[in-house]
Amino acid sequence: MRVVVQRVTSASVTICGTVHSQIGMGLLILVGIEDRDGAEDVEYLCNKISNLRVFDDENGVMNNPITAVPGAQLLVVSQFTLMASTKKGNRPSYIRASRPEVAVPLYNSFVDTLEKTACLPVATGVFGADMKVALVNDGPVTIIVDSHERDF
C-alpha cells in the first residue's frame, strides 16, 4: 500500500461538477492498493500518518502531528495510479493495482482505521469515480510512504 500525504490549506473532491468533499487545513491522502496489501499495511500507514510530524510547532519547526493541530482535517482519495510501473516503455502499467473486489474493502478499512487512529473525521472521495481533486499544498509538504518499504 502506498500513500502520498500532502499538507494542505484546503482540498476538495468534485464529481460530475458537484463538490463531494472538502476540507480546510489538514492532510490530503492519496491511497494506492495492491493485492499483497492487508490489515497490517492499513495499521502501519494509519499510525504513520497520524504521527507524522509535518505541522509547525510554536517555533515554526515541523514538529507536530495532525493530532496536535486544532481544527485540522483529513481527506482520503483512492488513486490506483500510485501503483503504476514505468519500467518498460512510456505507457504506465497498472497491473500491480488491485481490482475493486480487493481494493474497496481495504480502502474502507483504511478510512475507518485512520478515523480511529487520528481521532478525526475523515472526508473521502468515491472509489472508482472520475474525480477532480483540487488542493492548495502548504509548504509545499508532500510525503510518500510505502508500507512495503519499512523496517520491521
C-alpha positions as CSV (number, residue, x, y, z in Angstrom):
1,M,0.0,0.0,0.0
2,R,1.4,3.4,-1.0
3,V,0.2,6.8,0.1
4,V,1.0,10.3,-0.9
5,V,0.4,12.7,2.1
6,Q,0.1,16.4,1.3
7,R,-0.2,19.1,3.9
8,V,-2.8,21.5,2.6
9,T,-4.6,24.7,3.5
10,S,-7.6,23.4,1.6
11,A,-8.6,20.4,-0.6
12,S,-11.7,19.2,-2.3
13,V,-13.1,16.4,-4.5
14,T,-15.6,17.2,-7.2
15,I,-17.6,14.5,-9.0
16,C,-19.7,15.3,-12.1
17,G,-19.4,19.0,-11.4
18,T,-20.6,18.8,-7.7
19,V,-18.3,19.1,-4.7
20,H,-18.4,15.8,-2.9
21,S,-16.0,16.5,-0.1
22,Q,-13.8,19.4,1.1
23,I,-11.5,20.2,3.9
24,G,-9.7,23.2,5.2
25,M,-6.2,23.0,6.7
26,G,-5.0,19.4,7.2
27,L,-3.8,16.4,5.1
28,L,-4.9,15.2,1.7
29,I,-4.0,11.5,1.4
30,L,-3.9,9.7,-1.9
31,V,-4.1,5.9,-1.5
32,G,-2.9,3.1,-3.9
33,I,-3.6,-0.5,-3.1
34,E,-2.1,-3.7,-4.5
35,D,-3.0,-7.4,-3.9
36,R,-0.3,-8.1,-1.4
37,D,-1.7,-5.4,1.0
38,G,-3.6,-6.3,4.1
39,A,-4.7,-5.2,7.6
40,E,-1.1,-4.9,8.7
41,D,-0.4,-2.4,5.9
42,V,-3.5,-0.4,6.9
43,E,-2.5,-0.3,10.5
44,Y,1.1,0.7,9.7
45,L,0.1,3.6,7.4
46,C,-2.7,4.9,9.6
47,N,-0.3,5.0,12.6
48,K,2.4,6.6,10.5
49,I,0.1,9.3,9.1
50,S,-1.4,10.1,12.5
51,N,2.0,10.6,14.0
52,L,3.8,12.2,11.0
53,R,5.3,15.4,12.3
54,V,4.7,17.8,9.4
55,F,2.9,20.7,11.1
56,D,4.7,23.6,12.7
57,D,5.2,24.0,16.4
58,E,5.3,27.4,18.2
59,N,8.9,27.9,16.9
60,G,8.0,27.3,13.2
61,V,9.6,23.8,13.1
62,M,7.7,20.9,11.6
63,N,7.4,19.0,14.9
64,N,3.6,18.4,15.4
65,P,1.4,15.6,14.0
66,I,-2.1,16.3,12.8
67,T,-3.5,15.1,16.1
68,A,-1.9,18.1,17.8
69,V,-3.3,20.7,15.4
70,P,-6.7,22.2,16.4
71,G,-9.2,22.2,13.6
72,A,-7.0,20.0,11.3
73,Q,-8.9,17.8,8.8
74,L,-8.3,14.7,6.7
75,L,-9.3,13.9,3.1
76,V,-8.6,10.4,1.7
77,V,-8.8,9.7,-2.0
78,S,-8.3,6.3,-3.7
79,Q,-5.7,6.5,-6.6
80,F,-4.8,3.3,-8.4
81,T,-2.3,5.2,-10.5
82,L,0.1,5.3,-7.5
83,M,0.8,1.6,-8.2
84,A,1.9,2.4,-11.8
85,S,5.1,0.9,-13.2
86,T,7.0,2.9,-15.7
87,K,10.0,0.5,-16.0
88,K,9.1,-0.6,-19.6
89,G,8.1,1.8,-22.4
90,N,6.3,5.0,-22.0
91,R,2.8,3.8,-21.2
92,P,2.4,3.1,-17.4
93,S,1.3,-0.4,-16.4
94,Y,-1.3,-0.7,-13.7
95,I,-1.0,-4.4,-13.3
96,R,0.1,-4.1,-9.6
97,A,-3.1,-2.1,-8.7
98,S,-5.7,-4.2,-7.0
99,R,-9.1,-4.8,-8.6
100,P,-12.1,-3.3,-6.8
101,E,-13.1,-6.6,-5.1
102,V,-9.8,-6.5,-3.2
103,A,-9.2,-2.7,-3.1
104,V,-12.6,-1.4,-1.9
105,P,-12.6,-3.4,1.4
106,L,-9.0,-2.3,2.1
107,Y,-9.8,1.3,1.2
108,N,-12.8,1.3,3.5
109,S,-10.7,-0.3,6.3
110,F,-8.0,2.4,5.8
111,V,-10.6,5.2,6.1
112,D,-12.1,3.7,9.3
113,T,-8.8,2.9,10.9
114,L,-7.4,6.4,10.1
115,E,-10.5,8.0,11.7
116,K,-9.9,5.9,14.9
117,T,-6.2,6.4,15.0
118,A,-6.2,10.1,14.4
119,C,-9.4,10.7,16.3
120,L,-10.6,12.9,13.5
121,P,-13.4,12.6,11.0
122,V,-12.2,11.6,7.5
123,A,-13.7,13.1,4.4
124,T,-13.4,10.9,1.3
125,G,-13.7,10.7,-2.5
126,V,-15.7,7.9,-4.2
127,F,-13.8,4.8,-5.0
128,G,-13.5,4.3,-8.8
129,A,-15.2,7.6,-9.7
130,D,-13.8,10.1,-12.1
131,M,-12.8,12.7,-9.5
132,K,-11.4,16.2,-9.8
133,V,-9.1,16.8,-6.8
134,A,-8.2,20.4,-6.0
135,L,-5.7,21.4,-3.4
136,V,-3.5,24.1,-2.1
137,N,-0.3,22.4,-1.0
138,D,1.0,24.1,2.2
139,G,4.8,24.4,2.2
140,P,4.8,22.6,-0.1
141,V,4.9,19.4,2.0
142,T,4.4,16.1,0.2
143,I,5.5,12.8,1.7
144,I,5.4,9.4,0.1
145,V,5.0,6.4,2.4
146,D,5.0,2.8,1.1
147,S,4.0,0.1,3.7
148,H,6.4,-2.4,2.0
149,E,9.4,-0.1,2.5
150,R,9.6,-0.2,6.2
151,D,11.9,-1.6,8.8
152,F,10.4,-4.5,10.7
